[in-house]
Amino acid sequence: MKKQFAPLIIFAVLVLFLAIGLTLNPQNVPSPLIGKTAPQFELPQLNSAERFSPQQLQGKAWILNIWASWCSSCKQEHKLLVDLAKTQPYVIVGLNYKDTAAEANSWLQRYSDPYSVVIEDAQGKAGIDWGVYGVPETFVIDTHGIIRHKFTGPLTRQSIEETLIPLMQTLQSEVQS
């Protein structure tokens, strides 16, 4: 008789896990990279023969924004990044993910360029090292090259004002002390 209820109990447990999962915010997915050294790469800069590596920013706190011209959510956050770049003296590196240079250039001409430098990851290999599973994603890296925060999905005015700016101010003040 107990064996008859086993499938029903298993089904009930699975439904419970599904119900719990549906209440979670997918933007709160923790990154295993938080508190660890940022993955190293060397990628070409958009419209330049020069290459970029995170080592070039050693000693500076910086933001890595992973975006693509084909990403509708990237368009949503882009205006906020443009505003941020106009009002704050942050180094913002744009990593153009699985895109073409022509499309990236067209995007930046159309919507403005908030980035200190734009790099190309056409094959998505650096993105894999950074644990990217969708764009946009934004990382905050401290002066020692340690990842301090990750934003999954588009930045919002609230996330910029309540988390990004205070974190960057803290990281920049550590350099000055």
C-alpha positions, 0 to 999 in steps of 0.5 A: 500500500505504501508503494502506491503513494510513492509516485504521488509523494515524489510528484508533490515534492517536485511541485513544491520545488517548482513552486519555490523556484518560481518565486525566486528572482533570476537576477539574484543568481550568485556568481562563483567569481565574486571575491575572486581574481577577474579572469584574464583575457586579451581581446582586440579593441573595437576600431583599433589594432590595439588589444585590451587586457584587464591587467591594464587597469591594475590599481583602478576600480572599473566596470565591465559591461557585457552587451551586444547590438542584438540584445533588446535588454542592452538597449534598455540599460544603455541610456542609463550607462550613457548618463552614468558616464556623463556624471561619474568618472568611472572606467567602464569597459564595454565587452561586445559579446558574440557580435560583429564590429559593424553592428557594434559600431552602428549601435554605438553611433546610434545610441552614444558610446558610454565606454572608456574602451570597447573590446570585441569577444566575437566568439564568446570565449572570454564571456565563458571564462566570466560565466556569462550566460546572457547579456547584459551582465555587468561586473564591478572589479576593484583595484586589485583585480578582484570581482566585487559585484555582478549584475545579471540582466539590465542595470536599472536606475535603482541598481545604479544609485543604490548599489553600483555608485556606492560600491564604486565610491567605496572602491575609489576611496580605498585607493585614495586612503 
